[in-house]
Amino acid sequence: MNARVRFAPSPTGYLHIGGARTAMYCHLYAKATGGSYVLRIEDTDQQRSKKEYEEAMIDDLKWLGLTHQEGPDVGGDFGPYRQSERMDIYNELIDQLVKEGKAYPCFLTQEELEQLTEKATSEKIAPHAYHGKYRDLDANEAAEKIKAGTEYVIRFKNPQKTYTFNDIVRGEVSFGPDMVGDFVIKRSNGMPVYNFCCVVDDWKMQMTHVIRAEEHLPNTLRQLMLYEAFGAKAPEFAHCSLLVGSDRQKLSKRHGATSVRQYRDQHYLPQALNNYLCLLGWSHPEEKDIFSLDEISDIFDLNRFNKAPALYDIEKLNHFNGEHLRALSEDELLAYLPCELACDHDFFKQSKEWQQTCVNFYREKIQLPSEFENFLKDIFSLEAVETEEVKEVSSWETTSQIAEYLKAEIAKIDADFVTGDDFTNWQNHLKKEMKIKGKPLFKGIRFALTSRTEGPDLKVLVPLTPVSIIKERLGKL
């Protein structure tokens, strides 16, 4: 089956990571079935929708590699792909429902609505119980009211029966006849509502599957009613688990960065973000954790979704970023890892070969580029790290002996860098000739050369450190 699936964001802010996950699932399912992934912009909220957000969303989706085959920026056979450009389609179909007696003008004022809701509440019945006041109003009388300028909305007549459907994730879902009343499909300002536009668009754009977050599940009842009213076949639904924070509440700004743009700004790898988001609600058939979207595009299956809320853990995302960082080629790593360094950082003053050796050295130790500058202090910093161990090691007599020996040896070096052999010779001399061994040797030589007592392999670190830096450090001892 060549599925047609869509991602339909509202351009009222930057792309949320939950939205990115939905877009990714749509993209993967379209590829797995040889179908089409469509981008539709739901911009009927005229006050909050902004062109800049639409453009940013499209840009972020492209950054993630989630390329759509149809959309407002690329066109297609089922456009327009912005709801604001589809008003004639909506209005024609709303008029059709009214003529068929499936919808009607409702003249309830806001004050009346509040009074009826209050009455229903006092009687302990559903708030919408009295909203159908104008349900059976004579068509001529309704027309007179409209002609007189009375404000109104269009409500859909609830058939008042049970609706059942099979959700790919949730299984069988049933909605009773009293769960909603006669709901609004067109506001008093003439703007059709979300549930109506969504049904019309999915129907007319021939969507076969709707993949979306669990929070949209209640909307399905209204949408099933509308599909039935139009005599249209509803798509298959897959309502994915919610993303929740550590407090098990719906993911929000209080949990940290929630937009794709924020993660881009922090230089996360798009393949890492995709990989992590994919596993928040879906499982690999071979239980793999680390993969690219291309590696799963042929095996992606909607039946592997998990119902339970997915815990969003930034530490796990960082781990995934580290794994994908280590999979980069040498050239990719060299372009990526130093991206947060200031342009005048000493790293950039070194040769390309030195830079390549440096990033490869730290490849296994880093998860994010933001950590790289701190690691480079091993190489370039002239300040001693103030710890109790540093104080202790610096007080040893053997450390003074090591420092004096190294000062003499480094003075003999004319090159900009020492070699690994130089370091090995120094260490062997200290051990064999000066009889310094064990902790006094390893801690002492590290402190003398780096001003630290902990750190990475000295045999690689020392040849990466400019001789001028080593001399200055030794000069302070």
C-alpha positions as CSV (number, residue, x, y, z in Angstrom):
1,M,0.0,0.0,0.0
2,N,1.3,3.4,-1.0
3,A,0.3,5.4,2.1
4,R,-0.4,9.1,2.0
5,V,0.4,10.7,5.4
6,R,0.7,14.3,6.4
7,F,2.3,16.5,9.0
8,A,0.0,19.5,9.7
9,P,1.6,22.0,12.1
10,S,0.2,25.4,13.1
11,P,2.7,28.2,12.5
12,T,2.2,29.8,15.9
13,G,5.7,29.1,17.2
14,Y,8.9,27.2,16.4
15,L,8.7,23.4,15.7
16,H,8.2,21.5,18.9
17,I,10.2,18.3,19.3
18,G,6.9,16.4,19.8
19,G,5.9,17.7,16.4
20,A,9.2,16.8,14.9
21,R,8.7,13.2,16.2
22,T,5.3,13.1,14.5
23,A,6.8,14.4,11.3
24,M,9.5,11.8,11.4
25,Y,7.0,9.0,11.9
26,C,5.0,10.3,8.9
27,H,8.2,10.5,6.8
28,L,9.3,7.0,7.8
29,Y,5.9,5.4,7.1
30,A,5.6,7.1,3.7
31,K,9.1,5.8,2.8
32,A,8.4,2.3,4.1
33,T,5.2,2.0,2.0
34,G,6.5,3.8,-1.1
35,G,4.0,6.5,-0.4
36,S,3.9,10.3,0.0
37,Y,4.7,12.5,2.9
38,V,2.8,15.8,2.8
39,L,3.3,19.0,4.7
40,R,0.1,21.0,5.3
41,I,0.1,24.3,7.2
42,E,-2.9,24.8,9.5
43,D,-2.9,28.6,9.8
44,T,-6.6,29.4,10.5
45,D,-5.6,31.0,13.8
46,Q,-5.0,34.3,12.0
47,Q,-3.9,36.2,15.1
48,R,-1.1,33.8,16.2
49,S,0.0,32.4,12.8
50,K,3.1,34.0,11.4
51,K,4.9,33.5,8.1
52,E,8.2,33.5,9.8
53,Y,7.2,30.5,11.9
54,E,6.1,28.6,8.8
55,E,9.4,29.3,7.2
56,A,11.3,28.3,10.3
57,M,9.4,25.0,10.6
58,I,10.1,24.1,7.0
59,D,13.8,24.9,7.5
60,D,13.9,22.8,10.7
61,L,12.2,19.9,9.0
62,K,14.8,20.0,6.2
63,W,17.6,20.2,8.8
64,L,16.2,17.0,10.2
65,G,16.2,15.4,6.8
66,L,12.4,15.1,6.8
67,T,11.8,16.1,3.2
68,H,8.1,16.3,2.1
69,Q,6.9,15.5,-1.5
70,E,4.0,17.9,-1.3
71,G,3.6,21.2,0.6
72,P,3.2,24.9,0.4
73,D,6.8,25.4,-0.7
74,V,6.9,22.6,-3.3
75,G,3.3,22.4,-4.5
76,G,1.5,19.2,-5.5
77,D,-1.7,17.8,-7.0
78,F,-3.9,18.4,-3.9
79,G,-3.2,22.0,-3.0
80,P,-3.4,24.6,-1.7
81,Y,-1.5,23.3,1.3
82,R,-2.2,26.2,3.6
83,Q,-5.6,26.2,5.2
84,S,-5.9,30.0,4.9
85,E,-6.0,29.4,1.1
86,R,-8.7,26.8,1.2
87,M,-11.6,28.9,2.6
88,D,-13.8,28.5,-0.5
89,I,-13.6,24.7,-0.2
90,Y,-14.6,24.8,3.5
91,N,-17.4,27.3,3.1
92,E,-18.9,25.3,0.2
93,L,-19.0,22.2,2.2
94,I,-20.4,23.9,5.3
95,D,-23.2,25.3,3.2
96,Q,-23.8,21.7,1.9
97,L,-24.1,20.4,5.4
98,V,-26.6,23.1,6.3
99,K,-28.7,22.4,3.2
100,E,-28.7,18.7,4.0
101,G,-29.9,19.4,7.6
102,K,-26.7,18.1,9.1
103,A,-25.6,21.5,10.4
104,Y,-27.5,24.6,11.4
105,P,-27.0,28.3,12.4
106,C,-26.9,28.8,16.1
107,F,-27.7,32.2,17.6
108,L,-26.8,31.6,21.2
109,T,-25.0,34.6,22.7
110,Q,-22.0,34.2,24.9
111,E,-24.1,35.2,27.9
112,E,-26.7,32.6,27.0
113,L,-24.0,29.9,26.6
114,E,-22.7,30.7,30.0
115,Q,-26.1,30.5,31.6
116,L,-26.9,27.2,29.9
117,T,-23.6,25.7,30.9
118,E,-24.2,26.9,34.5
119,K,-27.7,25.3,34.4
120,A,-26.3,22.0,33.1
121,T,-23.6,22.0,35.8
122,S,-26.1,22.5,38.5
123,E,-28.1,19.6,37.2
124,K,-25.0,17.5,37.0
125,I,-25.2,16.8,33.3
126,A,-22.8,17.5,30.5
127,P,-22.2,21.2,29.9
128,H,-23.2,20.8,26.2
129,A,-26.6,19.4,27.0
130,Y,-28.4,22.6,26.3
131,H,-26.3,23.9,23.4
132,G,-28.7,22.6,20.8
133,K,-31.3,25.2,21.4
134,Y,-31.5,26.2,17.7
135,R,-31.1,22.7,16.4
136,D,-34.6,22.5,14.9
137,L,-35.2,26.2,14.2
138,D,-37.2,26.7,10.9
139,A,-34.8,27.5,8.0
140,N,-36.8,30.6,7.0
141,E,-36.7,32.0,10.6
142,A,-33.0,31.3,10.7
143,A,-32.5,33.1,7.4
144,E,-34.4,36.1,8.7
145,K,-32.2,36.3,11.8
146,I,-29.1,36.2,9.6
147,K,-30.5,38.8,7.3
148,A,-31.2,41.1,10.3
149,G,-27.5,40.8,11.2
150,T,-27.8,38.5,14.3
151,E,-24.5,37.0,15.1
152,Y,-24.3,33.3,14.7
153,V,-22.1,30.2,14.5
154,I,-22.7,27.0,12.5
155,R,-23.1,23.9,14.6
156,F,-22.9,20.3,13.4
157,K,-25.8,18.1,14.4
158,N,-24.5,15.3,16.6
159,P,-26.2,12.0,15.4
160,Q,-26.1,11.0,19.0
161,K,-24.9,7.5,18.6
162,T,-21.8,5.5,19.6
163,Y,-18.7,5.7,17.4
164,T,-16.1,2.9,17.4
165,F,-12.8,2.7,15.5
166,N,-9.6,0.7,15.6
167,D,-6.6,2.8,16.5
168,I,-3.3,1.3,15.3
169,V,-1.7,2.2,18.7
170,R,-4.6,2.2,21.1
171,G,-6.6,-0.7,19.8
172,E,-10.4,-0.4,19.7
173,V,-11.7,3.0,20.9
174,S,-15.4,3.8,21.5
175,F,-17.1,7.2,22.1
176,G,-20.5,7.3,23.6
177,P,-23.4,9.3,22.2
178,D,-23.3,12.0,25.0
179,M,-19.6,12.8,24.9
180,V,-20.0,15.9,22.8
181,G,-23.0,18.1,21.9
182,D,-23.8,19.9,18.7
183,F,-20.3,21.3,18.1
184,V,-19.3,24.4,16.3
185,I,-17.8,24.0,12.8
186,K,-17.8,27.7,11.8
187,R,-17.2,30.6,14.2
188,S,-19.1,33.8,14.3
189,N,-16.2,35.6,12.5
190,G,-16.6,33.2,9.6
191,M,-13.6,31.1,10.3
192,P,-14.1,27.3,10.1
193,V,-12.7,25.4,13.2
194,Y,-9.8,23.0,13.4
195,N,-11.8,19.7,13.4
196,F,-13.8,20.6,10.3
197,C,-10.8,21.9,8.3
198,C,-8.8,18.8,9.3
199,V,-11.4,16.4,8.1
200,V,-12.0,18.2,4.8
201,D,-8.3,18.4,4.1
202,D,-7.5,14.8,5.0
203,W,-10.5,13.7,2.9
204,K,-9.8,15.9,-0.2
205,M,-6.0,15.2,0.0
206,Q,-6.7,11.5,0.1
207,M,-4.8,10.8,3.3
208,T,-4.8,7.1,4.1
209,H,-3.2,7.4,7.6
210,V,-3.3,10.0,10.3
211,I,-0.3,9.7,12.7
212,R,-0.5,12.2,15.6
213,A,-0.1,12.6,19.3
214,E,-2.4,11.0,21.8
215,E,-3.7,14.4,22.9
216,H,-5.6,14.5,19.6
217,L,-7.6,11.4,20.4
218,P,-10.7,13.2,21.7
219,N,-10.8,15.1,18.4
220,T,-11.4,11.9,16.6
221,L,-15.0,11.6,17.7
222,R,-16.0,14.9,16.0
223,Q,-14.0,14.0,13.0
224,L,-15.6,10.6,12.6
225,M,-19.0,12.3,12.6
226,L,-17.9,14.6,9.9
227,Y,-16.5,11.9,7.7
228,E,-19.8,10.1,8.0
229,A,-21.8,13.2,7.2
230,F,-19.8,13.6,4.0
231,G,-20.0,9.9,3.1
232,A,-16.2,9.8,3.1
233,K,-14.0,7.0,4.3
234,A,-12.0,8.0,7.4
235,P,-8.3,7.4,7.3
236,E,-6.6,4.9,9.7
237,F,-5.5,6.6,12.9
238,A,-2.4,6.1,15.0
239,H,-2.3,8.1,18.2
240,C,1.2,8.1,19.5
241,S,2.2,8.3,23.2
242,L,2.7,11.7,24.8
243,L,6.2,13.0,25.6
244,V,6.5,13.6,29.3
245,G,9.2,15.2,31.5
246,S,10.8,13.8,34.7
247,D,7.6,14.7,36.7
248,R,5.5,12.6,34.3
249,Q,3.7,15.7,33.1
250,K,3.3,16.7,29.4
251,L,6.6,18.0,28.1
252,S,6.8,21.8,28.4
253,K,9.3,24.7,28.6
254,R,9.7,24.0,32.3
255,H,11.5,20.8,31.4
256,G,14.1,22.6,29.3
257,A,14.5,23.1,25.5
258,T,11.4,22.0,23.6
259,S,11.8,23.4,20.1
260,V,14.0,21.9,17.4
261,R,15.5,25.3,16.8
262,Q,16.9,25.4,20.4
263,Y,18.6,22.0,19.8
264,R,20.0,23.3,16.5
265,D,21.4,26.3,18.2
266,Q,23.1,24.0,20.8
267,H,24.6,22.1,17.8
268,Y,23.0,18.7,18.4
269,L,23.4,16.4,15.4
270,P,20.1,16.1,13.5
271,Q,20.6,12.3,13.1
272,A,21.0,12.0,16.9
273,L,17.8,13.9,17.6
274,N,15.9,11.8,15.0
275,N,17.3,8.6,16.5
276,Y,16.3,9.5,20.1
277,L,12.9,10.9,19.2
278,C,12.1,7.8,17.1
279,L,12.6,5.5,20.1
280,L,10.3,7.6,22.3
281,G,7.2,5.5,21.4
282,W,8.6,3.1,18.8
283,S,10.9,0.1,19.1
284,H,13.3,-1.4,16.6
285,P,12.4,-5.0,15.7
286,E,16.0,-6.0,16.4
287,E,16.1,-3.9,19.6
288,K,18.8,-1.7,18.2
289,D,19.3,1.7,19.9
290,I,21.6,3.5,17.5
291,F,20.6,3.8,13.9
292,S,19.9,6.3,11.1
293,L,16.5,6.9,9.6
294,D,17.8,5.5,6.3
295,E,18.6,2.2,8.1
296,I,15.0,1.8,9.3
297,S,13.1,3.3,6.4
298,D,12.4,-0.1,5.0
299,I,11.4,-1.8,8.2
300,F,9.4,1.0,9.9
301,D,6.1,-0.5,11.1
302,L,3.2,1.3,12.8
303,N,2.4,-1.8,14.8
304,R,5.6,-1.3,16.9
305,F,4.3,1.8,18.7
306,N,4.1,1.8,22.5
307,K,1.0,3.1,24.3
308,A,2.8,4.2,27.4
309,P,3.9,7.9,27.8
310,A,7.5,8.4,26.7
311,L,9.9,9.9,29.2
312,Y,12.0,12.6,27.6
313,D,15.5,12.5,29.2
314,I,18.1,15.1,28.0
315,E,20.9,12.9,29.4
316,K,19.9,10.1,27.1
317,L,19.7,12.5,24.2
318,N,23.2,13.6,25.0
319,H,24.3,10.0,25.0
320,F,22.8,9.5,21.5
321,N,24.5,12.6,20.3
322,G,27.8,11.3,21.5
323,E,27.2,8.0,19.7
324,H,26.5,9.7,16.4
325,L,29.4,12.1,16.9
326,R,31.7,9.1,17.1
327,A,30.3,7.8,13.8
328,L,31.3,10.9,11.9
329,S,34.1,10.8,9.4
330,E,37.3,12.7,10.3
331,D,36.4,15.6,8.0
332,E,32.8,15.7,9.4
333,L,34.2,15.6,13.0
334,L,36.6,18.4,12.3
335,A,33.8,20.6,10.9
336,Y,31.5,19.8,13.8
337,L,33.4,19.5,17.1
338,P,35.0,23.0,17.2
339,C,31.8,24.8,16.0
340,E,31.3,26.6,19.4
341,L,34.9,27.8,19.8
342,A,35.6,31.5,19.3
343,C,37.2,32.2,15.9
344,D,40.4,33.4,17.7
345,H,40.8,30.3,19.8
346,D,44.2,28.7,19.9
347,F,42.8,25.6,18.3
348,F,42.4,27.4,15.0
349,K,46.0,28.6,15.1
350,Q,47.3,25.1,14.7
351,S,47.9,23.0,11.5
352,K,45.1,21.0,9.9
353,E,47.0,17.8,10.8
354,W,47.2,18.9,14.4
355,Q,43.5,19.8,14.5
356,Q,42.6,16.4,13.0
357,T,44.7,14.6,15.7
358,C,43.1,16.7,18.4
359,V,39.5,16.0,17.5
360,N,40.1,12.3,17.0
361,F,41.8,12.3,20.5
362,Y,38.7,13.6,22.1
363,R,36.2,11.8,19.9
364,E,35.5,9.1,22.5
365,K,35.2,11.5,25.4
366,I,32.7,14.1,24.2
367,Q,29.0,14.2,23.7
368,L,28.4,17.8,22.6
369,P,30.6,20.5,21.0
370,S,29.9,22.7,24.0
371,E,32.2,20.4,26.0
372,F,35.1,20.7,23.6
373,E,36.5,24.0,24.9
374,N,36.7,22.7,28.4
375,F,38.7,19.6,27.2
376,L,41.0,21.9,25.3
377,K,42.1,23.4,28.6
378,D,44.2,20.2,29.0
379,I,46.2,21.6,26.1
380,F,46.2,25.3,26.3
381,S,45.3,26.4,29.9
382,L,48.1,27.9,32.0
383,E,46.0,27.9,35.2
384,A,46.3,25.0,37.7
385,V,43.1,23.3,38.8
386,E,42.7,24.0,42.5
387,T,41.9,20.6,44.1
388,E,43.1,19.0,47.2
389,E,44.9,16.4,45.2
390,V,46.7,19.1,43.2
391,K,47.8,20.8,46.4
392,E,49.1,17.4,47.7
393,V,50.9,16.4,44.5
394,S,52.5,19.9,44.1
395,S,54.0,19.5,47.6
396,W,55.8,16.3,47.0
397,E,59.6,16.4,46.8
398,T,59.5,14.0,43.8
399,T,57.3,16.5,41.9
400,S,59.9,19.2,42.3
401,Q,62.6,16.7,41.1
402,I,60.4,15.9,38.0
403,A,59.8,19.5,37.3
404,E,63.5,20.4,37.4
405,Y,64.4,17.5,35.1
406,L,61.7,18.4,32.6
407,K,62.7,22.1,32.6
408,A,66.2,21.0,31.4
409,E,64.8,18.6,28.8
410,I,62.3,21.0,27.4
411,A,65.0,23.7,27.0
412,K,66.7,21.4,24.5
413,I,63.6,21.3,22.2
414,D,63.7,23.6,19.2
415,A,60.5,22.5,17.6
416,D,57.0,23.8,18.3
417,F,56.0,20.4,19.7
418,V,57.6,17.5,21.4
419,T,57.1,13.9,20.1
420,G,55.6,10.9,21.6
421,D,59.1,9.4,21.8
422,D,60.4,12.4,23.7
423,F,57.7,11.9,26.3
424,T,58.4,8.2,26.5
425,N,62.1,8.9,27.0
426,W,61.4,11.4,29.8
427,Q,59.2,8.9,31.6
428,N,61.7,6.1,31.3
429,H,64.5,8.3,32.6
430,L,62.4,9.4,35.6
431,K,61.5,5.7,36.4
432,K,64.9,4.1,35.7
433,E,67.5,6.7,36.4
434,M,65.8,8.8,39.1
435,K,63.9,5.9,40.6
436,I,60.5,7.7,40.7
437,K,57.8,5.1,40.2
438,G,54.0,4.5,40.7
439,K,51.8,7.3,41.8
440,P,54.6,9.9,42.5
441,L,55.7,9.4,38.8
442,F,52.3,9.3,37.1
443,K,50.7,12.1,39.2
444,G,53.9,14.2,39.3
445,I,54.7,14.2,35.6
446,R,51.1,15.0,34.7
447,F,51.0,17.9,37.2
448,A,54.3,19.2,35.9
449,L,53.3,19.1,32.2
450,T,49.6,20.0,32.5
451,S,49.0,21.7,35.8
452,R,46.4,18.9,36.5
453,T,46.5,15.5,38.2
454,E,43.7,13.9,36.1
455,G,43.2,13.8,32.4
456,P,43.6,12.0,29.1
457,D,46.5,9.9,27.9
458,L,49.7,11.9,28.3
459,K,51.4,10.1,25.4
460,V,49.0,11.8,23.0
461,L,48.2,14.9,25.1
462,V,51.8,16.1,25.5
463,P,52.7,16.0,21.8
464,L,49.5,18.0,21.1
465,T,50.6,20.7,23.6
466,P,52.8,23.6,22.3
467,V,56.3,23.6,23.7
468,S,55.7,27.3,24.7
469,I,52.8,26.2,26.9
470,I,54.8,23.5,28.5
471,K,57.7,25.8,29.3
472,E,55.3,28.4,30.8
473,R,53.7,25.8,33.0
474,L,57.1,24.4,34.2
475,G,58.3,28.0,34.8
476,K,55.6,28.4,37.5
477,L,56.9,25.4,39.5
